[in-house]
Structures are given as structure tokens and as C-alpha cells.
Amino acid sequence: MSRRTPLISGNWKMHHNHFEAIQVTQKLHYRLGDHDYDGVGVSIHPPFTDLRSVQTVIGADRMKIALGAQNCHAEEKGAFTGEVSAPMLAKLEVALVIVGHSERRQLFGETDDMVNAKVKAVLASAMTPIMCCGETLEEREAGDAEAKVASQVRGGLAGVAADSVANMVIAYEPIWAIGTGRTATSEDAQAMCAAVRSVVSEVAGTAAADCVRIQYGGSVKPGNIAELMSQADIDGALVGGASLDPDDFASICAYRS
């Protein structure tokens, strides 16, 4: 087993009200046995309105599932109507925060500088960022995939201390595979995750690169998780649609069974 503990994360996006979130969390907990957590971390990332309810359920039943958020603002507080800060999330016992998801970049105009500021805000509140990177289909077909991803990784990690980088998670998500049913081959996913690790080595050193966990995201399902996880530089998965169903997500988390 890799010395990097794999992390399987479920990004619920804008799905499940807080009643549904409670039910899904409980069902996931019931479907995962203690042995399924041996050497594998599991996190779920509900919408902001669900966080307190899910936190309560996780705490009451002493679940081994980590609570995550999907985004945060870079500032601690201020006149930012509709935003949620990292310290607010930390008070809810959120452990991990997704930053720079492709939907945030494409739909809401987030830049590498904005992602970098959020990475630093999450770290400052003693949580773990899951920093996303990935290329469009046009960029891949033009042969620019590695350059695009490398630029995002360098921008997102700018000014972040090497020991902090070592404890982060980076999620490589080919944008063309998110929610489309298309999945990068395990070889393609491995090649890009290895490229990400190489950039981390350049930016933060080999020790940080050896420790940082790199997830693959993009139409991950029970049927392809084992092959993806067999690759040397893939240390987990950022799961979208399949994480909404507790049976499917449990199967993904228990990929070694």
C-alpha cells in the first residue's frame, strides 16, 4: 500500500436538501464497514445549507466520514453578501474544502490567483484544501493539457510553504470528463497525475511531492475506480454524480473489497 493514504471524496454540488443529506450520510455509514476505512479516507462535501445537519449526524454516530465543503471565500469576514469564510467552516468541524473546481473557474470566473488566495485561507483555518486543476477538451486536443494543468498548479501553490503543500490534496479533473460519462483512460489519468506531481516537486520540493495526495476526478464510478486506483500517482478520487447515491459511493469507497 502507498504511504500516501488514499482519499475518496464525494462532491454533492447543488444537490440534496438537509433532510436528504442526513439520510444519504446515514445510509453511506451503514454500507461501509470498519474495514473499508483501513488505509482509506472518506469525505463528503454537501452544500453549505447541509453542513450543520451532516456535522451533527457524523458526530452523534461517531462516523469515520470526514466532513468537507465545496468552496469558501478568501477573506475571514467582511461585506461579501452570500459568501462563507474558511473560519466559519472550521467552526462546523469541516476538515477539507474544495477550491478551484472547474465549475467555479468556468461558471464563476475564478482565476488562479483567486484559487491561491482560497488555498491559503483554508490552510490558515487548519483545514485541508482539495485544489482542483484540469484542462478542456479543446486544450487536450491542441496538445496543451499538461501546460494548462501545470500553470494552474503553479498558480494555486504560489507562496504556499512546502510543508503545507505536503499535507494538501490536489484533484486532477479533465473538464471534458466531468458529468459527461467520458472518463480518461487509467493510463491518461496516471500520466497527468504524474505530471502534477512533477510540478509540485518543482514548486515545493521532492519531499512535498512524495507526500501530496493527488485525486482523479471525472465520471468516476464503481466500475472504473479499482483500475484508476491501481495507478502509482493516483491517491484517491473526487467523485461527483456517483457520490449522490450512497450505494454507488460506498462501492467506490470500498474499491479494494
N, C-alpha and C positions, 0 to 999 in steps of 0.2 A: 504493500500500500504506500502511496505517496506520502511524504512527510507533510505535504500541504493537505490539510483536512478539506475535503470537497464540501461545497455549499450549494444546495439546491434551493432556489428562491422562487416564490410564486408572486408574480406581479398581477394583481387583480385589475389594475387600471380602473376605469369608471364603471365597475360592476359591484353588485351586492350592497343592499342597504344594511344597516347594522343588525337587524334581526337575521337576515340571511347570512351575514358574516359570522354570527355566533354559531349558527347551525353548521356551516361549512367547516369552521375551525374545530368544532366538536367531532364531526364526522371524520375529519382528517386525523385527529388524535386517536380515535378509536381504531382506525385502519392501520396505524403504524405501531408496531411493537417496539419494545425497548431495544431489541437487537438491530432494528432498522436505523437507529441513531448511532450505532457503533462506528466511529470514524467518519460520520457524515453529519453536517449541519443542515438544518431545515429552517427556512424563514418564509413568512407570508407578509405581503405588503398590501394591506387593504386601503381603500380611500380614507381620507382624513376623518370623515364623519364616523367611521367604524372603529377607529383606533382605540378609544377608551373602552368600548364594549369588548373588543378582542383582547385587550390587555387584561381586563377583569377575568375573562374566561381562562386565559392562559395561566394567570396567577392562581386562581381558585383551584384548578385541577392540576397544578404543578406540571404543566406540559413542557416538553423539551423543545417545543417550537419557538423560534425567536420571532419577535415582532419587528416588522420593518415598515418604513414609509416609502412613498413613491417620489417624493420631491421635498424641497424646503426652500425658503428664501435665504439669501446670503447674509442678511443683516439680522442682528439679535432682536431688534424691535424697531418700531417706527410707524410712520404713516404710509403703510403699504396695504391698502384695502384688499382683502381676500387672500392675503398671504399667510403662511405659517412658518415660524422660525425654527431653527435647529434646537435652541434651548427648550422651546415648547414641546417638541417631540421627545427630547431626552427626559422631560418630566413624566412622560407617559411610558417610560421604560422601553422606548424604541431603541433597538440595538443597531439597525442598519438602515441606511437611507439611499435610495436610488437617485443618482444625479446624472444629468445629461442624457437621459433616454432619447432615442431618435425622434420619438413623438414630441418631446419637449423642444428639441432642436428644430424639427421641421415645421411643426404647427404653431409654436410659440416663440420662435426666433432666438432660442438660446445659443449663445456663442461659446467658444472655448474659454474665453475669459470669464463668462458668467458661470460656466461649469466649474472652473478652477476656484472661483470665489465660494461656490457651494461646497466643494470638496473641503476647503479649509474651514468653513463654518461647521460642517458635520464633525470633522476631527476635533475642533475646538470644544465641542459639546460631548466629547468622549464617546462618539458613535462611529460606526464603520461606514464609509462611503462605498457604494457599488457604482463605480464610474463607468458609464457606457460609452462605447465607440462603435463605429460601423460605417460601411460605405453603401451608396445607392447602386442600383443595377447599372446605371449609366457609367458610374465611376469604375465599377468592376470590368465592364465590357471594354472600357477605354484603357484598361491596364493600370488604373490609378488607385486601386483598392489599398495597397499597402501604404502608399504615400498619404492617402487621406486619413487612414487609421493612425498612422504614426504621428501625423500632425495633431490629431485630436488627443492622443495620449500625452504628447509633449506639452500641449497647451493645458490640459487638465491637471498635470502634475507639476507645473511650473511653481517653483518656490516651496514645494512640499518636502519636508525633511525625509531623508532616506528611511529612517525607522518607522515613520508614519506610512510611507508608501508600502513598506513590507507588510503592514497589517491591513492594507486595503484589499478591496476586491475590484477587479476590472472585468466588465462584461463586454465581450465582443459580440455584436449583433449585426449581421448583414441585413441592412434595411429591407432589401428585396425578399427576405425570407420571413419577415415578421407578419404573422397573420395571413400569409398567402398560401400556406400549405407546402411551400417550397422550402427545402432545407439544404444547406450547404452539405456536401459530402463530408464524411468524417475526416477525410484527408485534407479537404479545403479548410475545414474548421480548424484542424490541427495546425496547418501551415500559417493561418492568420493569427491564431493564439500564440504560436511560437514567435511570430513577428512582433506581436505586442510585448512579449516577454523580453525580446531583444531590445526594444525601445526603452523599456523600463530599466534594463541594465545600463543603457547609455545615460539615462537621466538620473538614476538613483543608485547605480552600482549593482554588481552581481549578487550580493547578499540579499538586497531587496528584491531583485528579480527572481531569485530562487524561492523566496517566501510568499510573494504576492500571489493571490489566487485569481485565476482567470476563468471566468464562466463563458459558456457559449449560450447565446440566445437566438431564437429564430425557428418557430414551429417545432419546438422540442415536444416529443410525445413518448408514451410508454414504449412504442415500438422502435424508437431510434436512440433512446437515452443510453443504453448499455454500450453501443458501439461508439457513441460520442465520448463517453466517459473512459473508454479504453485508451484514448489518445494521451500522450505524455504531457502535453501542456494544457489540457482541459481539466480544470479543477472544480467543475460544477456546471450548473445551468441556471439561466434566468428564464423562467417559464411564464408564458403569457396565457393564452386561451386554455391550455390544458390544466392550468392551476385552479381554474374556477370550479372544476369538478373534483371533489375530494377523492373519488375512486381513481381517476386518472392521475392526479397529483401524487397520491400515495404510491401508486405503481412506479412513478418516476423516481420518487424519493427512495424506494426500496429496489432500485435497479440491480442491486447485487444479489437479490434473493432468487 
